[in-house]
Every structure is written in C-alpha cells, then in structure tokens.
Amino acid sequence: MTAFNIRSGNQLADSIEVADNLFKRMKGLLGKKQMRAGEALWIKPCMSIHTFLMRFPIDVIFLDRRNQVIETVRNLQPNRITKLHLKSASVLELSVGVLEASDTRVGDAIEIK
C-alpha cells in the first residue's frame, strides 16, 4: 500500500502495514528499533496514540473517515501520548521528517491504496 498527499502530490509512504484488529493496534510499532524511510503504520480505528516503550520518534497524521487530515504531530518522542481526537477514524504513523518533506497539513486529503 502507498499513501499520497493529494494537494501536494507528495508520497508519504510506500510500505504501509495496517493495524486493524485489537492485537495489531495494541502492538503498533512496539519492538521495532526504527522506521525506515517509506514505512508507515495505518491504525484503524484510532482516536489517540501513545509512544510508551518505543525506541524512536515518529510523525503522526490523524485522519477522518474521508482520509482528510484533522491533526498532525511532528517528531512525537517516545513515552508520550497524544490528545484524543473524537473526529479521527484512523492514524498514520510515519518516519520523522515525512510531514515536513511532504508539506502535509490540516485539511489535506490523503490517498491510501
């Protein structure tokens, strides 16, 4: 699976793992030593995330049901928790720097296929 920012035309990821059941959502990125460029984790459903016990920071995109960006978090460090986003349907976890490089911002539409 790949993810693109429709407005900017920039690719966000070319290797997306989907966490769409309880076990996969609970595990998330735990146990990984790093995310390589192009990797992402798409968690659905999801309204908030944490980075407890993670070893590296991530960029985060909260998406509504139409995959529109409702919030971004750059460089979320280990052992943190995000606020609850009631309108969020899913979250895309990315390598640090992807949000800046792709010029992704609130209101953008993300295509995931």
C-alpha positions, -999 to 999 in steps of 0.1 A, spaced: 0 0 0 11 36 -6 0 69 7 0 103 -11 -9 138 -2 -34 147 -29 -29 185 -26 9 185 -28 13 153 -48 40 141 -25 43 104 -14 41 98 23 49 61 24 53 31 0 52 3 25 21 5 48 13 -20 74 -24 -20 85 -33 -24 122 -70 -31 120 -76 -56 148 -71 -54 186 -38 -72 187 -22 -53 158 -34 -20 173 -21 -28 207 13 -39 193 17 -10 169 54 -2 165 65 -18 197 96 -40 193 108 -21 162 142 -5 165 134 21 139 112 30 109 129 31 76 121 58 50 89 49 33 74 28 60 42 36 78 16 20 102 -20 28 95 -41 22 127 -78 20 123 -100 28 141 -80 52 162 -85 85 180 -53 87 201 -19 71 203 10 67 227 47 60 222 54 43 256 82 18 253 90 29 217 127 35 208 123 63 182 102 94 175 75 94 147 54 118 127 17 113 131 -14 121 109 -49 119 124 -74 112 96 -112 115 95 -135 89 77 -127 106 43 -89 104 49 -87 142 54 -61 154 78 -76 167 111 -43 169 130 -6 164 126 21 158 152 57 162 142 85 144 159 64 127 186 90 114 210 90 81 229 69 79 261 44 104 251 6 104 245 -15 124 221 -47 142 229 -80 124 220 -93 134 186 -130 125 186 -134 130 148 -104 108 140 -112 75 122 -76 64 118 -39 74 123 -10 71 100 24 68 118 54 78 97 91 83 99 102 116 114 105 143 87 78 130 64 53 157 74 77 185 66 91 169 34 56 162 20 42 196 31 13 178 48 -11 199 68 -45 200 84 -72 199 57 -52 179 31 -67 147 17 -46 116 18 -50 88 -7 -41 53 6 -42 24 -18 
